[in-house]
């Protein structure tokens, strides 16, 4: 089933709101992935174990496996650190989405494979690069586009590709 453009908009909006709500509850201006892990452990009653493996022969950069007492997250050790950072946050997004919380999703959008992946990508982007801070950082740099991408990526500890997609998603000038 193909997801309509409006469904993506709804998924994106819910992922943004969810990430920001968690950041607000954590209570830090720049919440870290460790803060997110602690929040998940406290709120869902399961630990989180992250394992770095060689996933180069797989079609994914990471995955999450829920066991009885903890969530096991696999991250590809061959990916650059910035990519591992995003992948880990993406996998944590799966935990947040799947823990019986209500985000106002319709069955036919976020509960499809594409809808779930869309939510988790947007959640990771919104958690690692909160919209207000990202927009402020982006708009306050007068560098040429490639240098601006590099500077923002370094600031948020994510890849330049993640910064490019985030800027595009937020409707910022990419020139």
C-alpha positions in Angstrom: 0.0 0.0 0.0 1.4 3.4 -1.0 1.3 6.1 1.6 -0.3 9.3 0.5 1.6 12.6 0.8 -0.8 13.8 3.5 -0.1 10.7 5.6 3.6 11.5 5.5 2.8 15.0 6.7 0.9 13.5 9.6 3.7 11.0 10.4 6.3 13.7 10.2 4.3 16.0 12.5 3.8 13.3 15.1 7.4 12.3 15.0 8.5 16.0 15.6 6.0 16.4 18.4 7.0 13.1 20.1 10.8 13.9 19.9 10.2 17.4 21.3 7.9 16.2 24.1 10.6 13.7 25.2 13.3 16.4 25.0 11.0 18.7 27.1 10.4 15.9 29.7 14.2 15.2 29.9 14.6 18.8 30.7 17.9 19.6 29.0 18.4 22.1 26.3 20.4 19.5 24.3 19.3 16.0 25.3 21.7 13.3 24.4 21.1 9.7 23.1 22.2 8.5 26.6 19.4 10.8 28.1 16.9 9.2 25.6 18.1 5.7 26.6 17.7 6.5 30.3 14.2 7.9 29.6 13.2 4.8 27.8 14.5 2.5 30.5 12.7 4.5 33.2 9.4 4.8 31.4 9.2 1.4 29.7 10.7 -0.7 32.5 13.3 -2.4 30.3 17.0 -1.9 29.8 18.6 -1.0 26.5 21.6 -2.8 25.3 23.5 -1.6 22.3 25.7 -4.0 20.3 28.1 -3.0 17.6 28.3 -5.7 14.9 29.4 -6.1 11.3 26.1 -5.7 9.4 27.8 -4.9 6.1 26.3 -8.0 4.5 22.8 -7.0 5.7 20.4 -4.6 4.1 20.2 -2.4 7.2 22.4 -0.2 9.4 20.7 -1.3 12.6 17.8 -3.1 14.2 16.1 -3.4 17.5 15.1 -6.7 19.1 12.8 -6.6 22.2 13.4 -9.4 24.7 11.5 -9.9 27.9 13.8 -7.7 30.1 15.6 -5.4 27.7 15.8 -4.0 24.2 18.8 -5.1 22.1 19.9 -2.7 19.5 22.4 -3.7 16.8 24.3 -1.0 15.0 26.7 -1.6 12.1 30.2 -1.0 13.4 31.5 -0.3 9.9 29.4 2.9 9.6 30.9 6.2 10.4 30.3 7.4 14.0 27.8 10.1 12.8 25.8 7.4 10.9 25.9 5.1 14.0 24.6 8.0 16.1 21.6 8.5 13.8 20.9 4.8 13.4 20.9 4.3 17.2 18.4 7.2 17.6 16.3 5.8 14.7 16.2 2.4 16.5 15.2 4.1 19.8 12.4 5.7 17.7 11.1 2.2 17.0 10.9 1.5 20.8 9.1 4.8 21.4 6.6 4.2 18.6 5.9 0.6 19.5 5.4 1.0 23.3 1.6 1.4 23.1 1.7 5.2 23.1 -0.9 7.1 21.1 0.2 9.5 18.5 -3.0 9.9 16.5 -1.8 7.6 13.7 -4.3 5.9 11.4 -3.8 2.2 10.9 -3.1 2.6 7.3 -0.2 5.0 7.6 2.3 4.7 10.4 1.7 1.0 10.9 2.9 0.1 7.4 6.7 -0.6 7.0 7.2 2.7 5.1 5.2 4.6 7.7 7.2 3.2 10.6 10.5 3.9 8.9 9.4 7.4 8.1 8.4 8.0 11.7 11.7 6.7 13.0 13.8 8.7 10.6 11.9 11.9 11.4 12.0 11.1 15.1 15.8 10.6 15.0 16.3 13.9 13.0 14.0 15.8 15.4 15.7 14.4 18.5 19.2 14.9 17.3 18.6 18.2 15.5 15.7 20.0 17.3 13.8 22.2 14.8 14.2 25.6 16.7 17.9 25.1 17.3 18.6 23.7 13.8 16.8 26.6 12.1 18.6 29.2 14.3 22.0 27.6 13.7 21.3 27.3 9.9 20.0 30.9 9.5 22.8 32.4 11.6 25.6 31.0 9.3 26.5 33.0 6.3 28.8 30.3 4.9 28.4 28.9 1.4 26.0 25.9 1.3 28.6 23.1 1.6 30.5 24.8 4.5 27.2 25.5 6.2 26.2 21.8 6.0 29.6 20.8 7.4 29.4 23.3 10.3 25.8 22.3 11.2 26.7 18.6 11.0 29.7 19.1 13.3 27.5 21.1 15.8 24.9 18.3 16.0 27.3 15.4 15.6 25.4 14.0 12.6 26.3 13.4 8.9 26.2 16.1 6.3 23.5 14.0 4.6 21.3 14.1 7.7 21.8 17.9 7.8 20.8 18.2 4.2 17.6 16.2 4.7 16.7 18.0 7.9 17.2 21.4 6.2 15.1 20.3 3.3 12.3 18.9 5.6 12.3 22.2 7.5 11.9 24.2 4.3 15.3 26.0 4.6 17.2 27.5 1.8 19.6 25.0 0.3 21.6 27.4 -1.9 
